[in-house]
Amino acid sequence: MISRSALAGLRVVRVGSTNPPKLAGVRAAIAPFAPTAQVEGVAAESGVPDQPVGFPEIARGARNRARAAHQGEPCDLAVGYEDGLVSLPGAAEGWFNVGCAAVTDGERVGLGLSSGFAYPPACAEPAAAGREPVGALFDALWRDHAGQGAEALPSALSIGNVGVLSLGALPRADYTRQAVLCALVHFLHPALYSAHLAEAHG
């Protein structure tokens, strides 16, 4: 089991993704507790549609990635992260993006969420209806909107859609870091969350 005292002794943290901003976000979340820990990215399947919709799918994708990462080479913790679209009833903005992180020590799983931001309807609505990844739709929409000055690299591999929309103020690595830190609180205070963690893992 991982406890607050054990976090400082973390040596290897595996992440169910090879996406550079996600890995950077996990490193930034782990650093205050275990600055020398090695963070490794591995390809992992989410087990959910390419465009998750709703909190249950988003959380399931994060859990699946974390568990897949933990089943590989030995590690102290494994992290899975999944973004998806959620609707907020009554909100004019329509569809919001929310990220979910799952952290596991092989026995328990803790979840945490990022902040949420509204996607432009022109890309969010077709993504939600057709389950087409919103990232590609957003990149195409942004290139049309911003013209020649638009980032050529897919935003998911750089500052992310939230980074583009916030004009760089909230890059994807920081966005991911939020969710991972929120998931880590379960392991920082195991006495407060032990029953919840055991239930979440089952």
N, C-alpha and C positions, 0 to 999 in steps of 0.2 A: 504494500500500500504506500502511496505517496502522502506525505504529511507536510506541514509547513517547514519543519526542520529538515526534511529530506529534499526539499526543492533546491536548496543550495548545493546538494550533491548530484544533481542531474548531470549526466554525462552525454547521453544521446537522446535526442528528440526527433522522431520521424514524422514526416508530414505526408499525407496522402495526396500530394500534388507536386508537380515540377514547375509550377508557375512562379516566376521570380518575385513578383510583388507579394504573393501569398507567403512565400518562404521568408521574405524580408519582414513581413508583418509578424510571423511567428517568432522569428529571432528577436524582434523588438519587444514582444510580449514576455518572452522568457528571460531576457537579459537582466531585468532588475532582481531576479531571484537566483539565477544561475548564469552569470556572465560568461563562463567558459564552456557552457554546454554546446555540443555540436548539433546543429539542425540539418537534417538530411531530407531531401525530397524524393519521393518515389511515386511512380504512376499508380493510381488506384481508381477503381471504378466506383461511381457514385451509386449505381443501382436504381437511379431515378431518371426521368426524362431529361434530355439535354437542356430543356428549359423548365426547371421546377416551378410549380405554382402552388402557393399555400404553405403555411408553416409546417404541416406534417411532412410534405415531400422535402422541403428544405432541410429540416432536422434529420430526416432519414438519410439523405445524401451525405450530410456531415458525419453522422454516426458510421455509415458504411465505409467512408474513406478512412476514418480514424481506425476502425477495426482492421481494415485491410492493411494499413500501414503497420499496425502492431504485429501482424502475423508474419512479417518478413524477418529481417535480421533483428537480433535482440536490441531493445531500446528501453529507456526508463519511462517515457511517455510517448504517445502517438496523438497526432492532431489531424482532424479532418475539417475542411471548410467548404461550405456550399452557399452560393448566392441564389436567390430566387425572387419571384414576384408575389406580392400579397396585395389584396385590395382592402381598402379602408372604407367601410360603408359610410355613405354620406359625404365623402371627401371629393371635392371637385377635381383634385389632381389625378384620380384614377388609380393607377398601379404604382406601388412603391417597391423598391429593391431593398431587401433585408439579407444580411449575411449571417450565417450560423456557424459557430465553431463547436466541435466536439473534441474533448480531451479524454483520453483513456490511459489507464495504467495496466490494462489487460483484465482487470476485474470490475472496474467501475467506469462510468462515463459521466462527465459533466458537460453541460451545454451552456453556451453564451451567445448573445446576439449583438450585432452591430447596430449603429444608428440606421435610419431609413431615409431614402431620398426618392422623390417622384421622378419617374422617367417621362420624357415627352410622349404624349398619347400616340403620336405618329409611329413610334416604334414599340411602345409597350402594349398597345392593344393587339396588333397582329402577333406579337410574341406570345401573349397569353392565350389568344384564341387558337393559334396554330402550333403552339409549342416549338416555335423556331427560336433559337438562341437570341436573346435580346441584344447581346454584345455586337454581333455583326450588323443587325438592323440599326443600332445606335450609331455605329461607326459610319455607315452609309449616310444616315441622316445628318450627322455632324459634318461630314465632308461637303454635302450639299449646302449646309448652312454656313460653314466657315470658309468655304472656297479653298484656294490654293494653300492657305496657311495652315490647313488642318493637318494633324499628326498623321503620318503615313503608316506607322506601326500600329497594329491593332491595339486599342486602348487597354484591353485585358492584360497585355504583356508589358504595359508601361504604367501610366498613372491611373488607369482604370476609367470607367465611365464617370464615376463620382469625381475623380480628379479632373476630368475634362469639364464637367458641368460646374465644378467649384473653382475653375480657373487655377487649378493646382494647389489650392489651399488644403484640400483633404485628399491626398493621393491614396491609391488602393491599398498600399502597404499599411498606412495608418488606419484605414477602414477595417482591414483584416485584424490588425492588432487589437482594436476595440473588442471584437467578439472573442478572441483568444483570451484576453485578460478576464473578460466576464465569465468564461468557462473555467479559468484557473481558480476562481474564488472558491469553488467547490473543494479543491484539493488543498487550498491554503487553510481552510477551516473544516476539516473532515468531521469533527464532532457535531457540527451544525447541519451537515448535509448527508451524513452517512446513509440514512434510510432512503433519502431521495435518490442518491447515486446508485444504490443497489437496485432500486425499482427501475431507474432509467436504463440500466444495463440489461435488464431482463427482456 
